[in-house]
């Protein structure tokens, strides 16, 4: 079992927040603070990121889904959770929804993709990190993550610096393995089997995962809804209040569910 760094906040229905490649659980600070007013929020660092364990060897997104499944089973006490993933976290959500639907009340796939037809940008990125370190790709990554307008504000400058510092601190071998896992995804067929209520969120100015990628996921996942946010790749960082509003609106319209009765109460 991979050791994951987990933060638990608030009380109420369980929400799990799963972050982007090269980030950590602090990517969710703004959203988590809002959700914790009425939810139990679990946010965690993926393996190879933040305070979680760095695992040697190749990595697949399905392993990240199993990490998430173990976390949910351990922390939520059998109650299905709302799983919210952004970018790599959204890829984890897609794998988790097919492999362990019984753990999920709903999934949100934000600023993500189901497939990358062109592998060359990922190969170039991993080669750069292997030769020059994570710091070499950090300025370009952060520039893609936030819109120039937001990055020019006082709040945006603080956010950009924090994201840069987190990315630079990421273990190079762990980052490369995670990059390769992201590059290899192909959920185009499996997404058609997702039976969990699904919301897909697209950033209108997202260059890393353009809105067309979100539209393709919505077309494949039965009953999926699409929402858009005026932002770049890390929409949850740039517009946490709007992002949270999209979540609450989605959850508000879900049909009621009967949660399992704890064994002690039977």
N, C-alpha and C positions, 0 to 999 in steps of 0.2 A: 504494500500500500504506500503510495506517495504521500509524503508529509506536506500538507497544504497549510498555508497561513490564512486563517479565517477570522473575520471580524463580525460579531453579531450585535445588532442594535434594534431597539424598539420592541413593540408587542403588537400582535395581530396576525393576519394571514402571512404565510411565509413567502418571501421574495428572495431569489438568488440572483446576484449580479455577477456577470462573467465578462472580464475586460478584454481589451484589444492586445494584439501582438506588440511587445515592447513597452507595455504599460504595466500598472499594478492596480491593486484594489482602490488606491486613492484617485484613480480616474473617475470613480463613482462618488466622490465626496459630496458634490452638490445634490445629485439625485438621491443618494442614501439619506441625507439629512431630511429631505422632504418626505420620502417614503416612510421613514422610521416614526413619523407622527402617528401612523395608523397600521403599520405592518412590522413584522419581524423580518429585518433585512439581514441576509447573509451575503457578504461579499468576500471574495477570496482571491489570492494570487494563484494563477496557473503554475503548474510545475515549470521550472526554468525561469521563473519570474519572481521579483519582489522577495518576500520572506519565505517562499516555498522552496522545497528541495530542488536542486539541479540534478537531473537524471542523465546519465551518459547514454549514448547510442541513439539510433533513429527514433523518430516520434511520428505518430499518426494522430489525426484529430479524434479518431475513435478512442484513443487512450485518454485524451482530455475529457471526453464524454464519460468514460468510466470513472475518472477522478471525480467529476461532478456528481455522478450517481452515488458514489460512496459517501461524499459529503452530505448529500440530501438525505440519504438513508440514516446517516449518523445524527444529523443535526435537527431534522424536521420531525422525527418521531412518527414516521409513517404518514404524515399529512402531505398530500400533493402540493407542490410549490408552483408559483409563477416564476419561470426561468427567463431572465433577460440577458441576452448576450449581444455584445457589440463587436463587429469585425471578427477576430478569431473567436471571441465569445459567441458570436452568432453562428459560426461554423460548428462550435461545440453544441449549440442548441439544436441545430439540424440533425446532428448525429444522435444526440440524446433523445430527441423526440421519436426517432424510429426504434432505437434500441431499448429505451426504458420509459415508455409512455405512462406506465402506472405511477411514476413518480411525479408527474406533471399535471398541474391544473391548466397551464397555458404556457406558450413560449412566445418570446419577442425576439425577432432577428433584426438587429439594427446595423446599418452601414456594413453590410456583409455581402457574401457571394456564395454561390453553389458550385462554381467551377471557374478555373482560369485557363482559357484556351492557349494563352501565350506564356510559356514558362521562362522565357529569357530574362525578364526583369528580376525574377526571383533568383535566378542563377547569378546574375550580375551582383545582386545585393549580397548574397551569401559569400561570393568571392571577395567582395570588398571588405566585409566584416572579417573573413578569414585572414586577409592580408594586412588590414589596417586597423581593425578593431571596430567596435560598435560606434564609437564617437565619429567615425568617418561618414556614417549614414544618418546621424542624428539630425543635423540641420534640415536636410531635405525631407526627412520623415515628419518632423514637427510642422514644417511649412505645408505639407499635404493635410495634416490633421486639423488645422484651424483656418478659417477664412482670414485673409489679410486685414479686413475691417475689424474683426474681433481681436486679432493678434496685436493691433495697433493701440488698443485700449489698455488702461492700467490693469484691469482684470485679466485681459488677454495676455499681457506680458508676463504676469505672475504665473498664469496657467502654462504658457509656453515654456518658461524656464523650468517649472516643476516637471513637465513632461520630458523635456530634454535631459534633465538630471536623472530621471528614472530610467530612460532608455540607455543612457551611457553607462549606468550602473548594472545593466543586465549582463549576465554571464555570456560571453561571446559564443561558446559552444552550444549553450542552451538556446541562445537566440537563433543560431544557424539551424539547429534541429527543428525549432518551432517554425521558422521560415519554410523549411522544406515540407513540413506537415501541412502548412497552409497552401503552399503551391500545389500539392498533390490532391487536393479535395476534388471530389466529383459526386455531388448529391443530386444530380439532375434526375436520376431514376428513383432513388430512395425518397426524395421529397414528395413524390406522388403517394407515398404510403403514410405520410404524417396524418394522424387522426386527432391530434391535440389542437385545440383552438390556437390560432397563430396570427400574430400581428407582425408585419414587416415594416420597418421604418427606414426611409431613404433620406439622405441629405441632398438637397437640391444642388449644392456646390461641391459634392464629394467626388474628387478626382480618383481616389484610390478604389472605391467601389461605386461607380456611377449609378444613377437611378435605374438605368436599364437592367442592371443586375438584380435589383430589388423587384422590378416588375416581372422578371423571369421567374423568380422564386414564387411570387404571388400566383402566377399562372400555373405553376406546377403543384402547389400545396392546396389540397381541397379546402375551400372555405376561407382561405387566408385573406386578411385585410391589409391594405396599404395605407400608410400615413407618411407625410413628408414634413421635413423640418428645414427651414432656411439656414443651412449650415454646411460645414465641410465634413470630414470623415469622423471626427470625434464629436458628434452632435450632442452627446450627453454632457460633455465638458463645456461646450460653447453655449448651449441653451438648456441647462438642467431643468428649469421650471417648465418649459414647453415639453421637453422630453417626458418629464413626470406626468404632465397633464395627458399626454398621449396614452401612457400606460394606464392611468386611472380610468380614462374614458373607455378603453378597451376592456378592462376588467369589470367595469360597472355593467357592461352589457353581456357578460357571460351568463349562461344558464347556471342555476344553483347546483351544488354538488354535495353529496353525502360523504363526509370525511370518515375514515375508519375510526372505530371506537377503540381507545387504548385498552390493552388486555386487562389492566388493573380495574377498569370500570365495568367490565363485562359481568 
